[in-house]
Amino acid sequence: VPVAAATIRGLAWFCIGYFVVLNSAYLMLLALAAGNAIRDRSRLRFAGLAEIFASPLAPPMSLIVPVRDMAELIAGSTRGLLGLRYPEFEVIVVDDGSTDATFSRLQAEFGLVGVDKVIRDNLVTAGRVLSVHAPRDGANLLVIRKQAGGSPADAVNVGVNAARYPLVCRVDADTYLDPDALLTVAKPFIEDPAGVVAAGATVRVANGSEVRCGRVTRPRVAGGWLLPIQAAEYLRSFLLGRAGWSQIRGMLFISGAFAVYRRDVFELVGGFDPGSDGDDLEMTMRMHRRLRDERRPYRIGFVPEPCCWRVVPHGYRRLAEQRARWSGVLAEALWAQRAMLLNPSYGRIGLLVLPFYLAFELVSAVVELLAVAVVAAGLLLGFLGPGLALLFAVAGLGYGAFLTIVSVITEELTYHRYHSWRDFALLVYAAVAENAGFRQLHAWWRLRGMAGAVLRHRANWAEEPGMRGRGEPAFGMPARERRAGVR
Amino acid sequence: MPPVPTIGFVLDVTIAGTALAAGLVAAAGAARILRVLLHGRRARAERAMRPMVLAVAAGADIPPGLTSARGEPGRAAERIVFAYLPQVRGEAAVSLAGVLARRGTVARILRRTHSPRAHRRARAAERLGLIASPEAELRLAELVTGDQSPEVRIVATRALGKTGSAAAARTLLHSLSRPSPVPEGVVASALLELGPEAVPGLRAELAGGRRQRAMAANVLGLLDELPAWEGLVDNVASGNVEVRTSAARALGRLGLPQAIGAVTACLDPAEDPALRAAAARALGRIGNPASARPLAACLEDPHYWVAHNAAMALAEIGGAGVTELSLAAAGLGGGAAHAREALARRALARGERPAAPAAGSAPAAGPAPAPSAGAAGPAAGRAGGAARPARQGGR
């Protein structure tokens, strides 16, 4: 009994220490990001977006949209992309073997006709291209139909092979971009053309917002339990977490929902790996490794605003699948790039960022569940006093809630995209409510994802977040949004 | 093992943390209310000041109310002036800048360009560009060449482009030879913004250093500076690939048939592929039927962009170019695929329905091309923009 009591008390202290270190690290990132957010707001006044828009020298961009079975969304989404503000760009929709009316919707909406097109083979792809189509009115749209390649990565690679322009931008079809998103994300490439090889942007939750013609016209936070929590989570993760990493040039990866790459570098690293579930994470890590191996100076940019909005899962099953997949992807990517871990040749990526992701992003799921088990067992068996249990709650849960509240407040004081009091209240509520049940569930999903990665379970298109299963509402979007947003 | 803290201590920590979080939330709520109040106050002040600013822009004398306004009305007047300055030219711009000078705003902004904070200096530089007075231009030139922050140098470069002075063009071009210059695209955009004022400096730089020559060629082309064609032709024949490519591109934009010989010489297979691709595009823009033959010879080029641009140029030329494309499209090689793509794009651009993609044609992408006959053209190298041209088709 004394040994068991000592073990439980020791584990409890370990968990408390772990959470204190983890949350303090996040607090430092938040401080960096909050400072940047304040400066970023003042920079918007002299960002020069109007000059970029008017300049014939802005680097043209190819927007690549991989789709599969997205008939309800694709026409509105494509229309929204074609209406973005940017001097010169093309939209390439790659239909990866859809079995629904995705292509016919596009054909009817844009008057597509079959055309000849020479597609390069710089990147290896799996699914064969079946046909290429362009609008009869000469709009800057290209639709490529291909055999199912099994992943969005393959579709994006085909799109890059067909792209005309030096910058390639991956955009998911269930993503809505702010009108100036391309101008803003192109800015790092214009101001540091030799150094910047990729750039990402903030992703926010679109559920609940008013969407018209493929644009979020009035950002709102959806009600319920899961959606406000995800909205607060995305704020913390993108607006402050990744912005913090970008301040110390430690961007490990950028979200595939909206990411811009220099085409030559994208091709240099071989594009997305069609066999990888987390194509964006895996590819960006490969980019880090390749460019550091070649000792080429490079930078991965991040723009906090304007941003893109993404529809997130609103049901437990899809959310669990998504989070398990993300965790598995992280485990696989860290394993694949383990040579960089704690390797001084890879600079801060190898010595700081990767160890952080391993110790805190991946392993935290295990510690989280271990902590719950230890505290529960300790209290039941009488090995832990209420003081220690309360300390655990403060260090693990209270500190975490505090960080999310700071994220929400920083957004409120800087970008202020949510105008109603209701949205502000929902985000504050979510920051607290996240810790009572969701966090523990999330840890469980992540643990399953890690186990799945170990057992080499592979996700496919059907498990992509936002990919609609048959008979389910489009992208888990409430009926009001479908009416407003998707024609 | 560390001593277990007492419940009282932990409760104190909890209460303190909760109070801090609640205080932050309350502060954010207060900031929300304050924002609404300030917005209303600003809107009222702007409503009061706007007619006076508009009257000055229309040629009226500066009313004392504009120069003496302090506090929120004064800030509103400055906001309105800065909002209108990019939209007006000539006398109106001078009058509005005069309002700022009399209010002491210009002196204040000039002082701000010495702020230790980079984003403040950048903000001040942006405003100096709108004011465009000689002293503002002088300070901007110092910032472009001497500020330690790349962000400030970039903003000052853009601002200098708005001043519309010939001296600014020289400063911008000379800044390219500094150790850590502003990115060339930003400088080129600023030169374009200067417009005709930049032309003398640009023409002089056609005989300057490598970077300056490439930049001058690019911008002169974008400015449609026809008299510069001879200098551009000299640069097309010069030694540096970057300069030659820029000059070829510029000659294409000018569209003068006098340049055909020099640009066509760049199509030689021994030349750099980037130069050849630029030359092909330029010949398309010039649009002379005499270029059709040399361009048609590039359709089978192993480099994707050379063949692609040649096909598109032939479509742009029309007439003889389309004839060459039609002949090539009837074949089976890589040139045929490029020719069909160009013909299809030409038809779409003219509002016509393109010819149906060839029946039985097959995809190009992927390591396992279709087994159907006549599907893929000859594989044509890989890295560096090489392609496997093939027909796409089938509906």
Interface residues (C-beta under 8 A of the other chain):
Chain A: A6 R9 G10 W13 R39 S42 R43 R45 F46 G48 E51 I52 S55 P56 L57 A58 P59 V113 G114 V115 D116 K117 V118 I119 R120 D121 N122 V124 T125 A126 G127 R128 V129 L130 S131 V132 H133 A134 P135 R136 D137 G138 K146 V158 N161 A162 I190 E191 D192 P193 E267 G385 P386 G387 L388 L390 L391 V394 G398 Y399 A401 F402 I405 V406 V408 I409 E412 L413 H416 W421 F424 V428
Chain B: M1 P2 V4 P5 T6 I7 F9 V10 L11 V13 T14 G17 T18 L20 A21 L24 V25 A27 A28 G29 A31 R32 R35 H119 A122 R123 A125 E126 P150 E151 I154 V155 R158 G161 P183 E184 G185 V186 A188 S189 L192 E193 N218 L222 Y304 H308 G334 A337 H338 R340 E341 L343 A344 R345 L348 A349 G351 R353 P354 A356 P357 A358 S361 A362 P363 A364 A365 G366 P367 A368 P369 A370 A379 R382 A383 G385 A386 A387 R388 P389 A390 R391 Q392 G393 G394 R395
